[in-house]
Amino acid sequence: MSRTRSGLVRAATVPTVIALALGATACTVDTSAEPASSSGPAVALGDAPGQDVVDLYTDRDTAVSAAVDALPDYIEEALEQTGVPGAAVAVVSDGEVVFEEGYGVRDLTTEEPVTVDTVFQIASLSKPLSSSIVAKAITEDAGLSWDDPVVDYLPAFALNDPYVTEHGKIADYFSHRTGLPTGSGDDLEDIGFDVDYIMAHMDQIPLASFRDTYQYSNFGLTVGGEAVAASRGQTWAETAEELLFVPLGMTSTTTVHDDYLAADDRAAMHARTGEGQYEQLFDRNADAEAPAGGVASTAGDIAKWMTMVLADGEVDGVEFIDPLVLAKTYSAHSITGGDAKNLTSRTSHYGFGTNVGTTVTGRVNINHSGAFGWGASTNATMIPDLNLGIVVLTNGAPAGVPEAIVSEFLDLVQFGEETRPWLDFWSPIFAPFADPAGDLVGEDPPADAAAAGPAADYVGTYASPYFGDFVVSEENGTLTGALGPDGGYTFEIDPWNGDTLSFVPTGENALPGSLSSAVFVREGDQITGVTLTYFNVFPGPGQEPNGLGVFTRTS
């Protein structure tokens, strides 16, 4: 099986076959049709050649039933092999939840078990939920469209390029094609800024080419969501509740972190501290990027949402979301991967807040993963042709467990057997999520590490148009740096080599072991500025220094 799995800041993209629109390609296959050939795999014919698929190894119901029966053993094997503490899994088939179970523990400290009611942080699996919220908003408001510029509803918002500011559509932000670099804004979130501050400072971010590049951006998609909420005179949390969570009966789902913390049955996050080792170390508040990564939910609630999507936007036989609006959501709008030097490499695509591709058997595949390095990993995948969906939520840092369970399940449905050892395949792809960050990682300080001058030389206030003030203070010869709201993000600054000092960044994108240089600029006897190297590059793959982590001394 080939699947798309982009939408994760620090992971590789897995190529898929050409992604096609849900509304145009999902079909009810005539399984009684004669095979196209008397030799080779049987082909089930659709209404048009573009809807033909390789037939299942047996009838659909038997295939799904057998795959569901095999799930418990595989889930337990996946948790045991990786050390991930717990998981909740649900399967939707022909409009019914045919599997919903919890495995392992929701908290390694208390050893309380995962149940079907356990609430997980779902990270970037929030994005396809948000695209459905927008689709519902468009269904209700004839004056609202995916093609509306966000400044129609957020007139004070701006990006670095006036043309992109004026013309960037809700669709552009939900398909990651505005030119906002991967990871942009995440650094501001990591040091404690809220969505208002982050959006107000996105005009400082250098942009890639508009609509020519795919760059996965949590805060880009968040802008699109905030624009839709503003069109209704609501907060995003109010919009999500009113348009999706309440109507679908998703009673355990929220976009507010405090609501998640208030849940009695909630899965704690567990960071990976070694091979197969997890510890509860962090709490991840993703309110600032709620449309992109701030949802907390249960497997059963996600199953309710999948049931609606698989029914072409209907709930209990009644239209809930306009199927044409929903189909546009699951059309291919951005190319996300593929090897241009290899004609056998399949191209992968992104719709609005979701990956869109096909399985090896030619079936449309709608999916998205979510991941927090601090301790969450999720995936939901739907195969409209089979009216089938599966969601896997886990409470451990990414190790490929949700993707492996989904891949195994779809193999068993399509072929009746595993095509490759999926845990062995996915685990290395997600290994970088546990990597520390910073230019000094793995290096030891010089044996004679010392600053070029006394601590007092570095004490002062430095300013960046993006990050705001960086305040360096000294107590008993130890330097401390402070960033963020009210200087709440602090770290010690230690000697390294002359005016190049070091510090340990922390946050979702700076896991334990991170180490960065702080390069102070000395002109004569005066320190005039500093570059915080970790904060001078976005936390995404292949990013170049952006200049935003360069601070000028103001006092």
Buried (B, 14 or more C-beta within 10 A) or exposed (E): BBBBBBBBBBBBBBBBBBBBBBBBBBBEBEEEBEEBEEEEEBBBBBEEEEBBBBBBBEEBEEBBBBBBEBBEEBBEBBBEBBBBBBBBBBBBBBEEBBBBBBBBBBBBEEEBBBEBBBBBBBBBBBBBBBBBBBBBBBBEEEEBBBEBBBBBBBEEBBBBBEEBBEBBBBBBBBBBBBBBBBBBBBBBBBBBBEBEBBBEBBBBBBBBEBBEBBBBBBBBBBBBBBBBBBBBEBBBBEBBBBBBBEBBEBEBBBBBBEBBEEBEBBBBBBBBBEEEEBBBBBEBBBBBBBBBBBBBBBBBBBBBBBBBBBBBBBBEEEEBBBBBBBBBBBBBBBBBBBEEEEEEEBBBBBBBBBBBBBBBBBBBBBBBBBBBBBBBBBBBBBBBBBBBBBBBBBBBBBBBBBBBBBBBBBBBBBBBEBBEEBBEBBBEBBBBBBEBBBBBBEEEBEEEBEBBBEBEBBBBBBBBEBBBBBBBBBEEEEBBBBBBEEBEBBBEBBBBBBBBBBBBBBBBBBBBBBBBBBBBBBEEEEBBBBBBBBBBBBBBBEBEEBBBBBBBBEE
